[in-house]
Amino acid sequence: MASERPSETRAAHQAATTPDGEAPWADLDMTVPTDRDHASVVALVECALVEVTHEAVGAVFVSRQVGRSTRTQYVAVEEVGEQFQKRHFHDRLGWHETTVPRRTVRNELITQLTRSTSMSREQPGEEAASKSDTFVVKPVRELRTP
């Protein structure tokens, strides 16, 4: 059937790009601050957005600051990938959800991932200061939801 061809093509593509059986998005992660140059961060964000749009995965940025942490998740709303659900969790304020365009997600991620330091590392003496901010792409079923 013609409807089976896209699935076969997608499976063949995944098999070709992941000879060890690892998902194509599995290595889309990093800690902040990073030694990557700006172009490398932009490329990582673009790859993450493609995977979030085409697979059942979400992009997650966790920021750890003195005395608090925040988690921001981005999940594609539609297969076209021009709208994303942004889920933001603040450990004191709880969850907030909104729908944002792809350009906003792209800009936010690039800004977050190119920061040279987090506020947590600028203020000594707190346990949270030793943990880095993180970015990862992982299955939607593993994301915390409100």
Secondary structure, 3 states (H helix, E strand, C coil): CHHHHHHHHHHHHHHHHCCCCCCCCCCCEEEECCCCCHHHHHHHHHHHHHHHHHCCEEEEEEEEECCEEEEEEEEECCCCCCEEEEEEEECCCEEEEEEEEHHHHHHHHHHHHCCCCCHHHHCCCCHHHHCCEEEEEEEHHHCCCC
